[in-house]
């Protein structure tokens, strides 16, 4: 179904672009975009190439810069984009709380703005400008799906409760503190157990501003030294950190259930090899396509969902949300 939706968007929007061509005049749309850091496996490895490929297909020009996890640098990059005369901005915030600054810059220049992947956290800020929209996900959904997978596997594998106390002793590799996805995944993944009446015990939690594999490897190695076989479950807010945990476990010669989020190619292989128990597809390709579909329509001055299959969730957040999907050993070949 997702492939069908994406294909419809390509066909509809491509037709719309042709229809809007003005008698041979160069109407090429230029887009100023960023990735909050090229060091993020998902954003740089999945979303960035998807943006570039889809922009090429649509015949629009996109300039994607690395904000190096520095909101001040992103602010300056937006200023440069505006001064260069881009038609629309597609911005992956470094700090979700700083959305107001970016929105103010776009509003002052009367340039449409699509925020994507990191949602503004300040209530009401999206209502301050009529030409700003958001493309992303329902952050809670990924945590719920991950939690439901873990709960089902825990109930199906009584041996995972090593000490037989009926509790889940877990460690959690959290993403960026304050990031809506990291906060929601951390909460809802564990909530699946408590909602089912199963007690949990958090042995350790570590956040990472860049969701980094090497940092997760070092952290997991330390946890193995500190907690050893007391660890019954490894929860990771993304696949990149899960990869670090897996490497640390291989080095130490231990094996714990591991779950991630993103469904990166490497994660799919880990699942096939029995080194990872599950992940959640964070559909970066369709997030990228929705971002550019909205951007192109905004630049053309038409309804942002015109000639696409995307829908805004409501007029308050003005957001398109792309669904997550569970990836397990049973269905991994489908992905």
N, C-alpha and C positions, 0 to 999 in steps of 0.2 A: 504493500500500500504506500509506504514512504517513497519507494522508487517511482511509483505512479504519480504521486503528488509532485515530486521533484521534476519529473518529465513534463507534467502539465505546466508547471511554473516556467520551465525553459521555453516551451512552445508558445505559451500565451504572451510572456514578456518579450520574447524575441519578435513576435508579430507586432506587439505594441510599439516597440522601438522603431521598426520599419515604418509603421503608420505615422509615427511622430516626426520622421525625417522631413526636413523643410526644403524640398526642391533642390537637393544637392548641396545645400549649405552644410558646413562642418558643424554638426551638432553633437560631437563626441562628448560624453560626460566624463569629467575627471573627478576622481574620488581620493580624498586624503584619508588614509587609514593607519592603524597601528596595531601591534601586538604588545601586551603589557610587558612581556619579556620573551625573547627568542629562546630563553633557557627552559621554557615550559614545554614538555614533550607533546602535550595535546594541542596547545595553541599554535605552536610552531610546526609540529609534524603533521597535524590533521587540518586545522582550521585555515592556517595561512596558505598552503597549496590549494585548498578548496576555493578560497577567495580568488586567488590568482587564476585558476583554471576557469572558474565561472565568469569572472570579469572578461577574460579573453573570449569566451563563448558569446557573451552579450555584446562584445565590441565596445566596452568602456575601458578607460584608463584608470588603473589603481596604483597608488604609491603606498606601500606598506613599510612603516618604520618600526624600529625596535625601541621601546620606551625604557628598557633596561630596569624595569621594576622601580621606576623613579617618577612619581607624580609630577614633580616640578619639571622634569624633562618632557613629559607628555604635554604639560601646559604650554611649554615653549614650542613643541612640535605642532600643536594646534594653531598657535599664532603664525607659524611659518606657512602652514597649509592655507590659512585664511588670506595671508598676504599674497600668496601665489595665485589665488583666484580659483581654488577648487570649487566644484559645484555642490558637493555634499561631503560630509564627514562621517566616517564609520569608526567609532572609538571604543576600544577595549580598555576600560578604566584600570589604572593601577590601584587607586584607592576608591572604592565604591562611595565613600562618604564625600569625595571631592567632585561628584557629578555636577553639583551646582556651578562650580567654576567653569567647567567645560560648556555647560548649557548657556551660561551667561555670555561666553565668548561667541558661540554660534549665533545666539540671539542678536547680539550687537552687530554681527556681520550679516544677519538675515540669511544664514546658510542652514539648510536642513541637516539634522544630526541623527544618526542611528547609533545608539549605544548597544554594544553586544557582548554577550558572555558574562560580564560582570554588571549586575543590576544596581542602580542607585539605591542607597540605603536610607537617605534622608526623606522622610515622609513629605509628600506634596511637591517635591522638586520637579517632577516630570510635568506638572501642571503649569509651570512657570513659562513654558514656551510651547507654542502650538505646532512647532516643526521638529519636535524631538520624539523618538520612538525607541523601543527596546526590543531586541531579539535575544532569546536565551531559552531557558528551561524553567520548569517548576522545580526549584531546588529541593524541596522536600521529597519529590517523587523518586529521585535517585537513592536517597537514604532509605526510603520505604522499600524499594525494590531490593536493594542490597540486604537490608535487614530481613526481608521475607525469605530470601535465598538462604541466608545463614541460619535462620530459625528452622527451616525445613530440613537442612542438612544436619543441624545439631540434634533434632528430634529423631532423625533416621540413623544416627551414629552414636549410640550410647557410650561407646568407648572414648569419645572426645572429652567426656567429663572424667578426666584422669583421676581426680581425688574423690569422685563419687559424692560430692557435696550438693549436687543439684544446681550449682551456680556456674555461670560462664565467667571464667577468669580471662580477661582480654587485655590486649594492648592496642592502642589506636594511634595511627599515623594521620594526624590532622593536617589539612592544607593551611592556607593563609588565615590566620586569626582575623575574624571580622568579615571574611569573604562569605557572602550568602550561601554559596554551595558548601563550603567547608563547615559552616555552622549547622546547616540543615542536615547534611549527611551525618555529622557527628551525633546529632540528637536523634534522628529518626532511625538510623541503623540499629542503635541499642534499644530504642523504644519498641521495636518489633518483639524483642524478647520479653520485656516487662509487660507489654500488653497481653502476652500469652501466659503470664503468670510465672515466668522463669526469672530467677534472681540473677543479677550480673554484678561483677566486681571488676572495676577498672584498676589494673595493676600499674599502668603508665599511659601517658598521653604526651605526644610531642607535636607542636605545630611547626609549619615550614612556610615561610613567605613566598618561596618559589616552588613548592611541591616537589622538592628535588630528590632524585634517585640516590645520589651519593650521601646526602645528609641522612636519608632514611636508612641506608645501609649501615652507617656509623651508629645511628640511634638503635637499630635493631640488634646490632652486635653487642651494644652495651646492655640492652634489655635481656638478651640471652645469658649474659654473664650474671646479671643481677637476679633474674627470676627463673632461668632454666626451664625445667619441665612444669613449672607452675603456670606457664602460658598455655592456654587452651585454644585461643583464637587470635588471629591478627586481622584487624580491620584497617583498611587504608582508604583514605578519601579520594585517591586516584591511583591509576595503574603505575605511574612512574615511581611513586614511593613504594608500591607493592614490589616492584622489581628489585629495589634495594633490599627489602626485607627478605626476599627469596634468596638473593645472593648471600646475605649474611647467614641465613639458615643453612645453605649448602656448605658454606665455609666451616660452620660450627658442627655440621653433621646432625642437625635436628630437623624435625618436620612438623610444622603446625599448619592448620587450615588458614588460608590467606584469601582475602576478597578485596577487589579493587573497584574502580569506576573509570570508564572511558572506552573500554574495548579496543585498545590499541592492538596492532598486529602482534606485537611481542606478547601481549597478555593472552591473546587467542592461542598462541603456540604453547605458552606455559600451561594453559588449561588442557590442551590436547596431550601434553606431556605429563599431566598429573601433578604439576608443580604449583598450580593455582586452582582454587576451587570455584571461582566465579568472578564475574565483573558485570558492569552495567554499561550498555552502549550509550555513550554521550554523543549524540549524532552531530558531530562537528560539520560534516558536509552539508547537511540540510540547514544548520544554523548559518553557515556561510552563505548559502544560496538565498535564504530568507533575508539576511542582512542586505545583500546586494539588490534583491528584488525591491525591497522597501526603499533603498537608497536611490535606485534609478527612478522609481515612480515619484519620490519626493523631489528629486532634481527636475523632473518633467512638470511638476506642479499638479499632478493628479493624485487621486486617493492612493495611499501607499500600498494597499492590497489589490489595486486594479490589475485585472488580467493575471492574477496569481491564485494559487490554492490556499494561501495563508489567511489566517483570521486573527484579528486583534482580540485579546481576552476580554478587555473592557476599556471604557474610555478613561478610567482613572490612571492605570499604569501604561496604557497604550502599548501593549506588548504582544509579540508573537512568541508562543512557547512551543518548542519542539520536544516531543515525548522521548523518554528514556525507554530502554528495553533490557530485560534480563538476559545475560549470556551465561550458560551453564555447560558442563561437560556433555549434557544430553543434546543441546541445540547449537553448540559452538560451530559446527560445520556450516550452518546457515549463514554465518557471518564472514 
